[in-house]
């Protein structure tokens, strides 16, 4: 996806210097910065969740990994519940 952003000359100059020191293009540097920002925002959002919300997300992730074609009989369920 191609997006255009407007940067003031001072910021663009700073980005060019950083890109030179990091041996990257300005485009790659901006992409890395945006990815890092998004990742940090996601982590901050996750840290602010309650324990119950974190458990719900964990359960959702486990449910997505499960095999939907794998069936368990009623007898197997009751056998596990009895132990």
ABEGO torsion letter per residue (X at the ends): XBBBBBBBAAAAAAAAAAAAAAGBBAAAAAAAAAAAAAAAAAAAAAAABBAAAAAAAAAAAAAAABBAABBBBAAAAAAAAAX
